[in-house]
Amino acid sequence: MTNAVEQLHAVKAKIASAEREARREPGTVTLVAVSKTFAAEDIRPVIEAGQRVFGENRVQEAQGKWPALKEAFPDLELHLIGPLQSNKAKEAVALFDVIETVDREKIAVELSKEMARQGRTPRLYVQVNTGSEPQKAGIEPREAVAFVKRCRDAHGLAIEGLMCIPPADENPGPHFALLEQLAREAGVEKLSMGMSGDYETAIAFGATSVRVGSAIFGSR
Ligand SMILES: *Cc1c(COP(=O)(O)O)cnc(C)c1O
């Protein structure tokens, strides 16, 4: 087994025990394996070990490695977890099965156009900047509920969940709790939260998917 495959199994075991501890149903948390910066040959053993859901943060990088992998493994599910520029909406809609970073009107408009044009309907999440960090993508928490509603009503986009990346230097718990509260207010079910350092905490706060990179693939 490659190191990444061993680490995949270790992460899955920790997710299972976090589910138990949180009295969540076994298997209700989806592991999104974040493969950014790693090459197709590093990713392939992890797919062969059974992992099917992956996350990438750059459209262009993903275009370089995922079309061939998706052809070889048709049941893969690819998530865009990095900021989306409106001029990349076309490529993103063509390649990704889930786009987790809808965070402004212009992106909603472009996605809606491209989805109609291509006849593809990637599932969508709204990214919330729970720490209101100026350098970070995501909609402000106080605007999040209205934005989800506008995506639905003005742009015809079904938003499935919310996503956040808490500030690196803060206790993530309050950010996870805020995201959970906003999801309830907005009437969406899915919560993408938790990374290598805090995915077990995120599961305790209700994460339905965790995005884990370095704990599987090693440091970048
Ligand atoms: C890179 C990245 C991750 C994974 O981070 P790790 O700490 O390596 O697990 C999760 N979410 C987003 C949005 C990322 O860009």
PDBQT file of the ligand as one rigid body, heavy atoms in Angstrom, charges set to zero:
ROOT
HETATM    1  C1  LIG A 301      -6.560  22.743   0.603  1.00  0.00    +0.000 C 
HETATM    2  C2  LIG A 301      -7.942  22.822   1.096  1.00  0.00    +0.000 A 
HETATM    3  C3  LIG A 301      -8.442  21.867   1.994  1.00  0.00    +0.000 A 
HETATM    4  C4  LIG A 301      -7.616  20.735   2.566  1.00  0.00    +0.000 C 
HETATM    5  O1  LIG A 301      -6.700  21.240   3.494  1.00  0.00    +0.000 OA
HETATM    6  P1  LIG A 301      -5.825  20.256   4.389  1.00  0.00    +0.000 P 
HETATM    7  O2  LIG A 301      -5.469  21.067   5.560  1.00  0.00    +0.000 OA
HETATM    8  O3  LIG A 301      -4.652  19.863   3.552  1.00  0.00    +0.000 OA
HETATM    9  O4  LIG A 301      -6.661  19.092   4.736  1.00  0.00    +0.000 OA
HETATM   10  C5  LIG A 301      -9.766  21.985   2.404  1.00  0.00    +0.000 A 
HETATM   11  N1  LIG A 301     -10.569  22.984   1.938  1.00  0.00    +0.000 NA
HETATM   12  C6  LIG A 301     -10.111  23.901   1.065  1.00  0.00    +0.000 A 
HETATM   13  C7  LIG A 301     -11.054  24.960   0.605  1.00  0.00    +0.000 C 
HETATM   14  C8  LIG A 301      -8.805  23.853   0.616  1.00  0.00    +0.000 A 
HETATM   15  O5  LIG A 301      -8.370  24.793  -0.257  1.00  0.00    +0.000 OA
ENDROOT
TORSDOF 0
